[in-house]
């Protein structure tokens, strides 16, 4: 019965951004994207269908695009660290390595390397 069927809710990363957003709103949006995509990333890391991998990649790409627009260095580094966590959940080590090199704050970079020693290679 399609009469009572609800449309599938859109993913948070597919929602358009209404106007320019500041650094705080951008960091909050990245945090929400990473939280929402965590289960998808874990499924993408295992033997999941290719649709799951595509959803994870879209979430990570949107989060990276938003992170590039953050002007505050520490906020950007924290946002990138969250994206690295998401990538590692999906076993996307190559992307996580690239992103971890972009982190400028030494203490955040050290925390990432401590959590994920494979990224320091």
Contact map, one row per residue, 1 for C-alpha under 8 A:
1111100000000000000000000000000000000000000000000000000000000000000000000000000000000000000000000000000000000000000000000
1111100000000000000000000000000000000000000000000000000000000000000000000000000000000000000000000000000000000000000000000
1111100000000000000000000000000000000000000000000000000000000000000000000000000000000000000000000000000000000000000000000
1111110000000000000000000000000000000000000000000000000000000000000000000000000000000000000000000000000000000000000000000
1111111000000000000000000000000000000000000000000000000000000000000000000000000000000000000000000000000000000000000000000
0001111100000000000000000000000000000000000000000000000000000000000000000000000000000000000000000000000000000000000000000
0000111110000000000000000000000000000000000000000000000000000000000000000000000000000000000000000000000000000000000000000
0000011111000000000000000000000000000000000000000000000000000000000000000000000000000000000000000000000000000000000000000
0000001111100000000000000000000000000000000000000000000000000000000000000000000000000000000000000000000000000000000000000
0000000111110110000000000000000000000000000000000000000000000000000000000000000000000000000000000000000000000000000000000
0000000011111110000000000000000000000000000000000000000000000000000000000000000000000000000000000000000000000000000000000
0000000001111110000000000000000110010000000000000000000000000000000000000000000000000000000000000000000000000000000000000
0000000000111111000000000000000010000000000000000000000001100110000000000000000000000000000000000000000000000000000000000
0000000001111111000000000000000000000000000000000000000000100000000000000000000000000000000000000000000000000000000000000
0000000001111111100000000000000000000000000000000000000000000000000000000000000000000000000000000000000000000000000000000
0000000000001111110000000000000000000000000000000000000000000000000000000000000000000000000000000000000000000000000000000
0000000000000011111100000000000000000000000000000000000000000000000000000000000000000000000000000000000000000000000000000
0000000000000001111100000000000000000000000000000000000000000000000000000000000000000000000000000000000000000000000000000
0000000000000000111110000000000000000000000000000000000000000000000000000000000000000000000000000000000000000000000000000
0000000000000000111111000000000000000000000000000000000000000000000000000000000000000000000000000000000000000000000000000
0000000000000000001111101100000000000000000000000000000000000000000000000000000000000000000000000000000000000000000000000
0000000000000000000111111100000000000000000000000000000000000000000001000000000000000000000000000000000000000000000000000
0000000000000000000011111110000000000000000000000000000000000000000011110010000000000000000000000000000000000000000000000
0000000000000000000001111111000000000000000000000000000000000000000000000010000000000000000000000000000000000000000000000
0000000000000000000011111111100000000000000000000000000000000000000000000000000000000000000000000000000000000000000000000
0000000000000000000011111111110000000000000000000000000000000000011001000000000000000000000000000000000000000000000000000
0000000000000000000000111111111000000000000000000000000000000000001001000011001000000000000000000000000000000000000000000
0000000000000000000000011111111100000000000000000000000000000000000000000000000000000000000000000000000000000000000000000
0000000000000000000000001111111110000000000000000000000000000000000000000000000000000000000000000000000000000000000000000
0000000000000000000000000111111111000000000000000000000000000010011000000000001001100000000000000000000000000000000000000
0000000000000000000000000011111111100000000000000000000000000000000000000000001001000000000000000000000000000000000000000
0000000000010000000000000001111111110000000000000000000000000000000000000000000000000000000000000000000000000000000000000
0000000000011000000000000000111111111000000000000000000000100010000000000000000000000000000000000000000000000000000000000
0000000000000000000000000000011111111100000000000000000000110010000000000000000001100100000000000000000000000000000000000
0000000000000000000000000000001111111100000000000000000000000000000000000000000000000000000000000000000000000000000000000
0000000000010000000000000000000111111111000000000000000000000000000000000000000000000000000000000000000000000000000000000
0000000000000000000000000000000011111111100000000000000100100000000000000000000000000100000000000000000000000000000000000
0000000000000000000000000000000001111111110000000000000000000000000000000000000000000100100000000000000000000000000000000
0000000000000000000000000000000000011111111000000000000000000000000000000000000000000000000000000000000000000000000000000
0000000000000000000000000000000000011111111100000001101100000000000000000000000000000000000000000000000000000000000000000
0000000000000000000000000000000000001111111110000001100100000000000000000000000000000110110000000000000000000000000000000
0000000000000000000000000000000000000111111111000000000000000000000000000000000000000000110000000000000000000000000000000
0000000000000000000000000000000000000011111111110001100000000000000000000000000000000000010000000000000000000000000000000
0000000000000000000000000000000000000001111111111101100100000000000000000000000000000000011000000000000000000000000000000
0000000000000000000000000000000000000000111111110000100000000000000000000000000000000000111100000000000000000000000000000
0000000000000000000000000000000000000000011111110000000000000000000000000000000000000000010000000000000000000000000000000
0000000000000000000000000000000000000000001111111000000000000000000000000000000000000000000000000000000000000000000000000
0000000000000000000000000000000000000000001111111101100000000000000000000000000000000000000000000000000000000000000000000
0000000000000000000000000000000000000000000100111111100000000000000000000000000000000000000000000000000000000000000000000
0000000000000000000000000000000000000000000100011111110000000000000000000000000000000000000000000000000000000000000000000
0000000000000000000000000000000000000000000000001111111000000000000000000000000000000000000000000000000000000000000000000
0000000000000000000000000000000000000001101100011111111100000000000000000000000000000000000000000000000000000000000000000
0000000000000000000000000000000000000001101110011111111110000000000000000000000000000000000000000000000000000000000000000
0000000000000000000000000000000000000000000000000111111111000000000000000000000000000000000000000000000000000000000000000
0000000000000000000000000000000000000001000000000011111111100000000000000000000000000000000000000000000000000000000000000
0000000000000000000000000000000000001001100100000001111111110000000000000000000000000000010000000000000000000000000000000
0000000000000000000000000000000000000000000000000000111111111000000000000000000000000000000000000000000000000000000000000
0000000000001000000000000000000000000000000000000000011111111100000000000000000000000000000000000000000000000000000000000
0000000000001100000000000000000011001000000000000000001111111110000000000000000000000000000000000000000000000000000000000
0000000000000000000000000000000001000000000000000000000111111111000000000000000000100110000000000000000000000000000000000
0000000000000000000000000000000000000000000000000000000011111111100000000000000000000000000000000000000000000000000000000
0000000000001000000000000000000000000000000000000000000001111111110000000000000000000000000000000000000000000000000000000
0000000000001000000000000000010011000000000000000000000000111111111000000000000000100000000000000000000000000000000000000
0000000000000000000000000000000000000000000000000000000000011111111100000000000100100000000000000000000000000000000000000
0000000000000000000000000000000000000000000000000000000000001111111110000000000000000000000000000000000000000000000000000
0000000000000000000000000100010000000000000000000000000000000111111111000000000000000000000000000000000000000000000000000
0000000000000000000000000110010000000000000000000000000000000011111111000001001100000000000000000000000000000000000000000
0000000000000000000000000000000000000000000000000000000000000001111111100001000000000000000000000000000000000000000000000
0000000000000000000000100000000000000000000000000000000000000000111111100000000000000000000000000000000000000000000000000
0000000000000000000001100110000000000000000000000000000000000000011111111011000000000000000000000000000000000000000000000
0000000000000000000000100000000000000000000000000000000000000000000111111001000000000000000000000000000000000000000000000
0000000000000000000000100000000000000000000000000000000000000000000001111111000000000000000000000000000000000000000000000
0000000000000000000000000000000000000000000000000000000000000000000001111111100000000000000000000000000110000000000000000
0000000000000000000000000000000000000000000000000000000000000000000000011111110000000000000000000000000010000000000000000
0000000000000000000000110010000000000000000000000000000000000000000001011111111000000000000000000000000000000000000000000
0000000000000000000000000010000000000000000000000000000000000000001101111111111100000000000000000000000000000000000000000
0000000000000000000000000000000000000000000000000000000000000000000000001111111110000000000000000000011110010000000000000
0000000000000000000000000000000000000000000000000000000000000000000000000111111111000000000000000000000000010000000000000
0000000000000000000000000010011000000000000000000000000000000000001000000011111111100000000000000000000000000000000000000
0000000000000000000000000000000000000000000000000000000000000001001000000001111111110000000000000011011000000000000000000
0000000000000000000000000000000000000000000000000000000000000000000000000000111111111000000000000011001000010001000000000
0000000000000000000000000000011001000000000000000000000000000000000000000000011111111100000000000000000000000000000000000
0000000000000000000000000000010001000000000000000000000000010011000000000000001111111110000000010010000000000000000000000
0000000000000000000000000000000000000000000000000000000000000000000000000000000111111111000000111011000000000000000000000
0000000000000000000000000000000000000000000000000000000000000000000000000000000011111111100000010000000000000000000000000
0000000000000000000000000000000001001100100000000000000000010000000000000000000001111111110000000000000000000000000000000
0000000000000000000000000000000000000000100000000000000000010000000000000000000000111111111110110000000000000000000000000
0000000000000000000000000000000000000000000000000000000000000000000000000000000000011111111110010000000000000000000000000
0000000000000000000000000000000000000100110010000000000000000000000000000000000000001111111100000000000000000000000000000
0000000000000000000000000000000000000000111111000000000100000000000000000000000000000111111100000000000000000000000000000
0000000000000000000000000000000000000000000110000000000000000000000000000000000000000011111110000000000000000000000000000
0000000000000000000000000000000000000000000010000000000000000000000000000000000000000011111111110000000000000000000000000
0000000000000000000000000000000000000000000000000000000000000000000000000000000000000011001111111000000000000000000000100
0000000000000000000000000000000000000000000000000000000000000000000000000000000000000000000111111100000000000000000000000
0000000000000000000000000000000000000000000000000000000000000000000000000000000000010010000111111110000000000000000000000
0000000000000000000000000000000000000000000000000000000000000000000000000000000000111011000111111111000000000000000000100
0000000000000000000000000000000000000000000000000000000000000000000000000000000000010000000011111111100000000000000000110
0000000000000000000000000000000000000000000000000000000000000000000000000000000000000000000001111111110000000000000000000
0000000000000000000000000000000000000000000000000000000000000000000000000000000110110000000000111111111000000000000000000
0000000000000000000000000000000000000000000000000000000000000000000000000000000110010000000000011111111000001001000000100
0000000000000000000000000000000000000000000000000000000000000000000000000000000000000000000000001111111100001000000000000
0000000000000000000000000000000000000000000000000000000000000000000000000000100100000000000000000111111100000000000000000
0000000000000000000000000000000000000000000000000000000000000000000000000000100110000000000000000011111111011000000000000
0000000000000000000000000000000000000000000000000000000000000000000000001000100000000000000000000000111111011000000000000
0000000000000000000000000000000000000000000000000000000000000000000000001100100000000000000000000000001111111000000000000
0000000000000000000000000000000000000000000000000000000000000000000000000000000000000000000000000000001111111100000000000
0000000000000000000000000000000000000000000000000000000000000000000000000000000000000000000000000000000011111110000000000
0000000000000000000000000000000000000000000000000000000000000000000000000000110010000000000000000000001111111111000000000
0000000000000000000000000000000000000000000000000000000000000000000000000000000000000000000000000001101111111111100000000
0000000000000000000000000000000000000000000000000000000000000000000000000000000000000000000000000000000001111111110000000
0000000000000000000000000000000000000000000000000000000000000000000000000000000000000000000000000000000000111111111000000
0000000000000000000000000000000000000000000000000000000000000000000000000000000010000000000000000001000000011111111110000
0000000000000000000000000000000000000000000000000000000000000000000000000000000000000000000000000000000000001111111111110
0000000000000000000000000000000000000000000000000000000000000000000000000000000000000000000000000000000000000111111110000
0000000000000000000000000000000000000000000000000000000000000000000000000000000000000000000000000000000000000011111110000
0000000000000000000000000000000000000000000000000000000000000000000000000000000000000000000000000000000000000001111111110
0000000000000000000000000000000000000000000000000000000000000000000000000000000000000000000000000000000000000001111111111
0000000000000000000000000000000000000000000000000000000000000000000000000000000000000000000000000000000000000000100111111
0000000000000000000000000000000000000000000000000000000000000000000000000000000000000000000010011001000000000000100111111
0000000000000000000000000000000000000000000000000000000000000000000000000000000000000000000000001000000000000000100111111
0000000000000000000000000000000000000000000000000000000000000000000000000000000000000000000000000000000000000000000011111
